[in-house]
Amino acid sequence: MNYISETDLILNADGSAYHLNILPEDVADIVITVGDQDRVAEISKHFDNIELRKGKREFTTHTGYIGQKRITVVSTGIGTDNIDIVLNELDALVNIDFNTRTVNEKLRSLNIIRIGTSGAVQADVAVDSLLVSAAAIGLDPLMHYYEHSLSKQEAEILTAFNNSLPAHFKLRPYVATASAELISALATGLPQGITITAPGFYTPQGRQVRAKSSTPNLLNLISDFSIHQQPITNLEMETAGIYGLGANLDHKAISFNIILANRVTHQFSRQPLKIMDKHIREVLNRITSAL
């Protein structure tokens, strides 16, 4: 029966997922993830109708329609620790019978589409542009807790990146890639790159304020890295976890990065809200046309 205990999968009194606070019927096959809970409404305002608005803590969920296309938008908060919560609960909602606490015989595979902000680490990646993560290198520990087999391409990227790091950095990266199916369906004509997923915003992304860093020159090492003439293009805090855990659970995932800053040229978007809305509309158009 593969019974899942009440402490392994905690449910609320109304039968909803513990953190997301939503029910199985609330989840569409297309799920857009955003970090900021306020950005959920910035996406759902483009829906023709909204059937569900729920929230708990940093997790806000809206489900609705654009035409006949049903879409769920959920905020994850910042970081892959929250991705662990969101992806496991989304998978449980669609693939576990909450009454019997057993895995469904027929499994659903979600299309998980991240729309997030990011900082470029190459001078030629323009501020205000939209970039797709073809692959992501995680500097966080999430996927070391899960079975995570590597493709030949992923293993090659990981080996090359590890070899570029000084031994005293003591980092233990992992690599995960986007769904080839979603790249083909949604990313046509967009620039693609390798993304770094960092476990923090300041020193883990090469920023220096007051706390002393054990990884000096990390940003330079990241921006100097390339494999087969493909450099690391940007930094953010969720993509590698989404790709790695999504693949572990047999869901398809893709990450769209709205470039609001360039760490090399020290530029920041002059109109971030306008740019975010522009790219949200572009991604929604791609979703409704292709999925």
Buried (B, 14 or more C-beta within 10 A) or exposed (E): EEEBEEEEBEBBEEEBBEBBBBBBEBBBBBBBBBBBBEBBBBBBEBBEEBEBEBBBEBBBBBBBBBEEBBBBBBBBBBBBBBBBBBBBBBBBBBBBEBEEBEBEEEEBBBBBBBBBBBBBBBEEBBBBBBBBBBBBBBBBBBBEEBEBEBEEBBEBBBEBBBEBBEEEBEBEBBBBBBBEEBBEBBBEEBBBBBBBBBBEBEBBBBBEEEEEBEBBEBBEBBBEBEBEEBBBBBBBBBBBBBBBBBBBBEBBBBBBBBBBBBBBBEBEBEEBEEBBBEBBEBBBEBBBEEB
